[in-house]
Amino acid sequence: MTGAPMPARSAPLVISGRGNERTVAFDPPLLLAPMEGVTDPVFRDQVINLGGVGGACTEFIRISSSAIPARVVRRYLGPVRSDCVVGVQLMAADEDHLVKTIASAEAAGAAWIDLNFGCPAPVVFNKCAGSAMLAKPEAMARIIALAVGATRLPVSAKMRAGIDDASRMTEVLHAVAQAGAAMISLHARLRRHSYAHPATWDWIAEATAFLRGQGFTTPIIGNGGIDEAGDVARMRAETGCDGVMIGRGALADPWIFRTSGGGVPPTRSDAARFALSYSDAVIAERGERASLSKLKQLVRWYRCAGIFDGREDERTRLLRSDRLDELRAWFAVHLERVA
Ligand SMILES: Cc1cc2nc3c(=O)[nH]c(=O)nc-3n(C[C@H](O)[C@H](O)[C@H](O)COP(=O)(O)O)c2cc1C
């Protein structure tokens, strides 16, 4: 027999809320990252339907001048699925309105609550939210502790390694774990790196070793720079993290979750079918204009089954088009042509 060995199936990762009454199992421990403007309920559902996703969470919902009502959280969350746990991500600069918003998230059916301490966008950073919180570990700890005390759902934190450097990473990790976070997703970039810079997986290894050394069992989810299915096992082996979160790699290849667990890779025809089915779902939910922009967003990143290999000029042409029928026709022809 030749060929690469099948990766061993990972055991589920289970996290619990206060009092251990409510647990969430990520099975497998492979999460779709929250991405504002990308991972709305339609995209999330399409990706989860392909299999291999152990958990996902909403795009961030920013709490500012008032509590977020359940009907708004429900819009972000979409219909609750029985086959995959989906959490609600909240972004708060302080404790105001957090408790009521968590109650809304519970009412809307959130499986768990994730708190965003990683967003680099100036509009967020300048309001002292997202990654700006990394400069204030005590304030982060207060927010986490309040959230943990307000719900039986698990409360996790998603953070970067630092703002301008990683010198305070372990101090922040300690504060977050001590405050009762049930899980920490670590995006292995700094705020100043935004998204383009290569991820530094050594920070994930350092974070995992640090927490274990301090006696914390808080699971670490490694995030950043998973570009292909094989990277998942590599990140786990190189860093010792308890699970992996995939962002843009899922837009490039929505099957990455399934194939990283040993599933059959998609054909080009599968890739074309996914694009068309995603476009159909967006049309049904939000109309043709939205479908055009979402399909172009996919085309910008899409590379599963080598669908644009040797066809970069066609990708460029599709990205310049403002006709949904033109984009759909490209995929439809592709569907027929390539097995
Ligand atoms: C377009 C876009 C939107 C994002 N929105 C969010 C968000 O709402 N909440 C969050 O915690 N992270 C957000 N992120 C960060 C991702 O969750 C993830 O941490 C980052 O993309 C690194 O993972 P990757 O290298 O696998 O893409 C976003 C990233 C992108 C590219």
PDBQT file of the ligand as one rigid body, heavy atoms in Angstrom, charges set to zero:
ROOT
HETATM    1  C1  LIG A 401     -12.495  39.064   7.219  1.00  0.00    +0.000 C 
HETATM    2  C2  LIG A 401     -12.167  38.649   8.619  1.00  0.00    +0.000 A 
HETATM    3  C3  LIG A 401     -13.055  38.918   9.642  1.00  0.00    +0.000 A 
HETATM    4  C4  LIG A 401     -12.750  38.532  10.963  1.00  0.00    +0.000 A 
HETATM    5  N1  LIG A 401     -13.676  38.737  11.942  1.00  0.00    +0.000 NA
HETATM    6  C5  LIG A 401     -13.436  38.259  13.202  1.00  0.00    +0.000 A 
HETATM    7  C6  LIG A 401     -14.437  38.318  14.217  1.00  0.00    +0.000 A 
HETATM    8  O1  LIG A 401     -15.567  38.766  14.006  1.00  0.00    +0.000 OA
HETATM    9  N2  LIG A 401     -14.100  37.850  15.452  1.00  0.00    +0.000 N 
HETATM   10  C7  LIG A 401     -12.863  37.319  15.718  1.00  0.00    +0.000 A 
HETATM   11  O2  LIG A 401     -12.606  36.901  16.854  1.00  0.00    +0.000 OA
HETATM   12  N3  LIG A 401     -11.937  37.211  14.764  1.00  0.00    +0.000 NA
HETATM   13  C8  LIG A 401     -12.192  37.646  13.520  1.00  0.00    +0.000 A 
HETATM   14  N4  LIG A 401     -11.265  37.473  12.541  1.00  0.00    +0.000 N 
HETATM   15  C9  LIG A 401     -10.024  36.737  12.853  1.00  0.00    +0.000 C 
HETATM   16  C10 LIG A 401     -10.192  35.239  12.583  1.00  0.00    +0.000 C 
HETATM   17  O3  LIG A 401     -11.143  34.668  13.451  1.00  0.00    +0.000 OA
HETATM   18  C11 LIG A 401      -8.859  34.503  12.754  1.00  0.00    +0.000 C 
HETATM   19  O4  LIG A 401      -8.409  34.718  14.072  1.00  0.00    +0.000 OA
HETATM   20  C12 LIG A 401      -7.796  35.027  11.787  1.00  0.00    +0.000 C 
HETATM   21  O5  LIG A 401      -8.314  35.126  10.466  1.00  0.00    +0.000 OA
HETATM   22  C13 LIG A 401      -6.563  34.115  11.802  1.00  0.00    +0.000 C 
HETATM   23  O6  LIG A 401      -6.883  32.846  11.324  1.00  0.00    +0.000 OA
HETATM   24  P1  LIG A 401      -6.499  32.395   9.817  1.00  0.00    +0.000 P 
HETATM   25  O7  LIG A 401      -5.041  32.716   9.626  1.00  0.00    +0.000 OA
HETATM   26  O8  LIG A 401      -6.829  30.920   9.820  1.00  0.00    +0.000 OA
HETATM   27  O9  LIG A 401      -7.363  33.199   8.881  1.00  0.00    +0.000 OA
HETATM   28  C14 LIG A 401     -11.538  37.866  11.238  1.00  0.00    +0.000 A 
HETATM   29  C15 LIG A 401     -10.646  37.600  10.195  1.00  0.00    +0.000 A 
HETATM   30  C16 LIG A 401     -10.942  37.974   8.893  1.00  0.00    +0.000 A 
HETATM   31  C17 LIG A 401      -9.974  37.642   7.803  1.00  0.00    +0.000 C 
ENDROOT
TORSDOF 0
